[in-house]
């Protein structure tokens, strides 16, 4: 979000909570929400923060790019080095 008060409100961005994905994933087949797919305490804490703040949660996936927490995603196995 742009915190510069000289930028008009209509040009400012919207706030979100964002975190990165994790290696541990729910192995269920098919599409399930990203928040259920990724299993980590960090992501759970980010989701709790987003709920308390009334903000959407985005997760940066190493394979899929940015995904919303409720966005259905497939299982995948990708090691980022």
TORPA-4810 file (N, C-alpha, C, O; in nm, 3 decimals):
<nodes>
NODE_1_0.084_-0.118_0.000_0.000_0.000_0.000_0.088_0.123_0.000_0.192_0.127_0.065_X
NODE_2_0.046_0.220_-0.072_0.118_0.348_-0.076_0.081_0.429_0.047_-0.035_0.466_0.065_X
NODE_3_0.180_0.457_0.131_0.154_0.536_0.252_0.185_0.683_0.233_0.182_0.759_0.330_X
NODE_4_0.213_0.726_0.112_0.246_0.864_0.084_0.117_0.946_0.082_0.033_0.925_-0.006_X
NODE_5_0.099_1.038_0.176_-0.026_1.114_0.182_-0.048_1.204_0.061_-0.160_1.252_0.039_X
NODE_6_0.056_1.229_-0.018_0.037_1.315_-0.135_-0.026_1.239_-0.252_-0.067_1.301_-0.351_X
NODE_7_-0.036_1.107_-0.242_-0.101_1.028_-0.348_-0.250_1.025_-0.320_-0.291_0.984_-0.211_X
NODE_8_-0.332_1.068_-0.414_-0.477_1.070_-0.390_-0.529_0.931_-0.353_-0.478_0.830_-0.403_X
NODE_9_-0.630_0.925_-0.265_-0.686_0.798_-0.219_-0.728_0.707_-0.333_-0.707_0.586_-0.326_X
NODE_10_-0.785_0.764_-0.438_-0.832_0.679_-0.547_-0.717_0.609_-0.618_-0.740_0.512_-0.690_X
NODE_11_-0.594_0.655_-0.600_-0.479_0.593_-0.665_-0.403_0.501_-0.572_-0.310_0.432_-0.615_X
NODE_12_-0.441_0.498_-0.444_-0.372_0.410_-0.349_-0.419_0.266_-0.368_-0.532_0.241_-0.409_X
NODE_13_-0.331_0.174_-0.336_-0.365_0.033_-0.346_-0.447_-0.014_-0.227_-0.468_0.061_-0.132_X
NODE_14_-0.494_-0.137_-0.234_-0.568_-0.197_-0.125_-0.473_-0.282_-0.042_-0.373_-0.332_-0.093_X
NODE_15_-0.504_-0.298_0.085_-0.420_-0.376_0.174_-0.458_-0.524_0.169_-0.575_-0.560_0.156_X
NODE_16_-0.356_-0.608_0.180_-0.374_-0.752_0.193_-0.270_-0.802_0.293_-0.175_-0.731_0.326_X
NODE_17_-0.291_-0.923_0.341_-0.188_-0.994_0.416_-0.131_-1.096_0.319_-0.205_-1.165_0.249_X
NODE_18_0.001_-1.104_0.315_0.066_-1.193_0.218_0.177_-1.271_0.287_0.250_-1.216_0.370_X
NODE_19_0.190_-1.397_0.252_0.298_-1.482_0.302_0.343_-1.574_0.190_0.282_-1.580_0.084_X
NODE_20_0.451_-1.646_0.215_0.503_-1.739_0.114_0.449_-1.879_0.142_0.403_-1.908_0.252_X
NODE_21_0.455_-1.965_0.041_0.407_-2.102_0.055_0.505_-2.182_0.141_0.603_-2.129_0.193_X
NODE_22_0.477_-2.310_0.154_0.562_-2.397_0.234_0.576_-2.532_0.164_0.501_-2.563_0.072_X
NODE_23_0.671_-2.609_0.209_0.695_-2.740_0.149_0.591_-2.845_0.185_0.563_-2.934_0.105_X
NODE_24_0.534_-2.835_0.306_0.437_-2.935_0.350_0.300_-2.901_0.295_0.247_-2.792_0.318_X
NODE_25_0.242_-2.997_0.222_0.112_-2.973_0.157_0.018_-3.089_0.185_0.060_-3.203_0.205_X
NODE_26_-0.111_-3.058_0.187_-0.213_-3.161_0.197_-0.208_-3.242_0.067_-0.219_-3.184_-0.041_X
NODE_27_-0.190_-3.375_0.075_-0.175_-3.455_-0.047_-0.306_-3.488_-0.118_-0.304_-3.563_-0.216_X
NODE_28_-0.417_-3.436_-0.073_-0.546_-3.468_-0.135_-0.543_-3.440_-0.284_-0.485_-3.342_-0.330_X
NODE_29_-0.607_-3.529_-0.359_-0.617_-3.510_-0.504_-0.723_-3.407_-0.534_-0.810_-3.380_-0.452_X
NODE_30_-0.715_-3.351_-0.651_-0.813_-3.251_-0.692_-0.777_-3.114_-0.641_-0.669_-3.092_-0.585_X
NODE_31_-0.868_-3.023_-0.660_-0.846_-2.884_-0.620_-0.902_-2.861_-0.480_-1.016_-2.897_-0.451_X
NODE_32_-0.822_-2.801_-0.393_-0.870_-2.760_-0.262_-0.817_-2.619_-0.236_-0.716_-2.579_-0.295_X
NODE_33_-0.883_-2.542_-0.148_-0.838_-2.405_-0.121_-0.691_-2.402_-0.077_-0.645_-2.489_-0.004_X
NODE_34_-0.621_-2.301_-0.122_-0.478_-2.288_-0.091_-0.453_-2.291_0.059_-0.353_-2.349_0.104_X
NODE_35_-0.540_-2.231_0.138_-0.521_-2.229_0.283_-0.526_-2.370_0.341_-0.456_-2.397_0.439_X
NODE_36_-0.605_-2.458_0.284_-0.607_-2.599_0.328_-0.490_-2.676_0.269_-0.436_-2.766_0.333_X
NODE_37_-0.450_-2.641_0.148_-0.341_-2.715_0.080_-0.209_-2.697_0.153_-0.140_-2.795_0.180_X
NODE_38_-0.174_-2.574_0.184_-0.046_-2.547_0.248_-0.059_-2.566_0.399_-0.151_-2.513_0.461_X
NODE_39_0.032_-2.642_0.457_0.027_-2.674_0.600_0.150_-2.617_0.670_0.258_-2.676_0.666_X
NODE_40_0.133_-2.505_0.734_0.242_-2.450_0.815_0.184_-2.357_0.920_0.079_-2.297_0.900_X
NODE_41_0.254_-2.347_1.033_0.210_-2.255_1.138_0.217_-2.111_1.091_0.132_-2.029_1.128_X
NODE_42_0.318_-2.079_1.010_0.332_-1.941_0.959_0.209_-1.901_0.879_0.155_-1.792_0.897_X
NODE_43_0.165_-1.990_0.790_0.047_-1.960_0.708_-0.078_-1.950_0.795_-0.164_-1.864_0.772_X
NODE_44_-0.090_-2.038_0.894_-0.204_-2.031_0.986_-0.204_-1.900_1.063_-0.310_-1.840_1.084_X
NODE_45_-0.087_-1.854_1.106_-0.078_-1.725_1.177_-0.113_-1.610_1.083_-0.182_-1.516_1.124_X
NODE_46_-0.067_-1.616_0.958_-0.100_-1.511_0.862_-0.250_-1.509_0.836_-0.309_-1.401_0.823_X
NODE_47_-0.313_-1.627_0.829_-0.458_-1.634_0.808_-0.532_-1.575_0.927_-0.632_-1.504_0.909_X
NODE_48_-0.485_-1.602_1.049_-0.549_-1.546_1.168_-0.536_-1.394_1.169_-0.631_-1.323_1.202_X
NODE_49_-0.419_-1.345_1.134_-0.397_-1.200_1.126_-0.490_-1.137_1.023_-0.550_-1.033_1.050_X
NODE_50_-0.503_-1.200_0.907_-0.590_-1.148_0.802_-0.736_-1.144_0.850_-0.806_-1.045_0.827_X
NODE_51_-0.780_-1.251_0.916_-0.918_-1.254_0.968_-0.942_-1.142_1.069_-1.042_-1.070_1.061_X
NODE_52_-0.848_-1.127_1.165_-0.864_-1.021_1.267_-0.867_-0.882_1.205_-0.941_-0.795_1.250_X
NODE_53_-0.786_-0.862_1.100_-0.778_-0.731_1.036_-0.885_-0.709_0.930_-0.901_-0.599_0.879_X
NODE_54_-0.959_-0.815_0.897_-1.061_-0.803_0.793_-1.001_-0.785_0.655_-1.058_-0.718_0.569_X
NODE_55_-0.883_-0.847_0.633_-0.813_-0.833_0.506_-0.802_-0.967_0.435_-0.802_-1.071_0.501_X
NODE_56_-0.794_-0.967_0.303_-0.774_-1.092_0.230_-0.631_-1.144_0.249_-0.538_-1.066_0.272_X
NODE_57_-0.616_-1.274_0.239_-0.485_-1.338_0.251_-0.442_-1.389_0.113_-0.519_-1.454_0.043_X
NODE_58_-0.320_-1.357_0.076_-0.259_-1.409_-0.046_-0.137_-1.492_-0.006_-0.068_-1.461_0.091_X
NODE_59_-0.113_-1.596_-0.082_0.003_-1.683_-0.059_0.084_-1.685_-0.187_0.031_-1.710_-0.295_X
NODE_60_0.214_-1.658_-0.174_0.302_-1.661_-0.290_0.352_-1.803_-0.310_0.432_-1.854_-0.231_X
NODE_61_0.305_-1.867_-0.416_0.341_-2.004_-0.447_0.461_-2.007_-0.541_0.469_-1.930_-0.636_X
NODE_62_0.554_-2.096_-0.512_0.672_-2.111_-0.597_0.638_-2.162_-0.736_0.713_-2.138_-0.830_X
NODE_63_0.528_-2.232_-0.750_0.487_-2.285_-0.880_0.375_-2.204_-0.945_0.376_-2.183_-1.066_X
NODE_64_0.280_-2.160_-0.865_0.158_-2.098_-0.920_0.160_-1.946_-0.916_0.072_-1.882_-0.975_X
NODE_65_0.258_-1.887_-0.848_0.259_-1.742_-0.831_0.167_-1.704_-0.717_0.141_-1.787_-0.630_X
NODE_66_0.116_-1.582_-0.715_0.027_-1.542_-0.605_-0.110_-1.607_-0.618_-0.170_-1.607_-0.725_X
NODE_67_-0.158_-1.662_-0.507_-0.292_-1.724_-0.503_-0.365_-1.671_-0.379_-0.302_-1.645_-0.277_X
NODE_68_-0.495_-1.656_-0.389_-0.576_-1.617_-0.274_-0.595_-1.739_-0.187_-0.593_-1.852_-0.236_X
NODE_69_-0.612_-1.719_-0.057_-0.625_-1.829_0.038_-0.741_-1.922_0.004_-0.732_-2.042_0.027_X
NODE_70_-0.849_-1.868_-0.050_-0.967_-1.950_-0.081_-0.964_-2.003_-0.226_-1.059_-2.069_-0.269_X
NODE_71_-0.857_-1.974_-0.298_-0.846_-2.017_-0.438_-0.813_-2.166_-0.445_-0.714_-2.210_-0.385_X
NODE_72_-0.894_-2.246_-0.516_-0.865_-2.390_-0.528_-0.737_-2.412_-0.609_-0.721_-2.358_-0.719_X
NODE_73_-0.647_-2.492_-0.553_-0.521_-2.522_-0.622_-0.496_-2.673_-0.619_-0.543_-2.742_-0.528_X
NODE_74_-0.422_-2.725_-0.717_-0.391_-2.868_-0.719_-0.272_-2.900_-0.629_-0.198_-2.811_-0.587_X
NODE_75_-0.257_-3.027_-0.599_-0.136_-3.070_-0.529_-0.021_-3.066_-0.628_-0.039_-3.096_-0.746_X
NODE_76_0.096_-3.029_-0.582_0.216_-3.031_-0.664_0.335_-3.049_-0.574_0.327_-3.024_-0.453_X
NODE_77_0.445_-3.091_-0.631_0.567_-3.110_-0.556_0.677_-3.038_-0.633_0.716_-3.081_-0.742_X
NODE_78_0.727_-2.930_-0.576_0.830_-2.850_-0.643_0.930_-2.805_-0.538_0.894_-2.741_-0.439_X
NODE_79_1.055_-2.838_-0.559_1.161_-2.797_-0.468_1.227_-2.672_-0.523_1.281_-2.673_-0.633_X
NODE_80_1.221_-2.564_-0.446_1.287_-2.439_-0.486_1.424_-2.434_-0.423_1.438_-2.453_-0.302_X
NODE_81_1.522_-2.409_-0.503_1.659_-2.398_-0.451_1.707_-2.257_-0.455_1.821_-2.229_-0.415_X
</nodes>
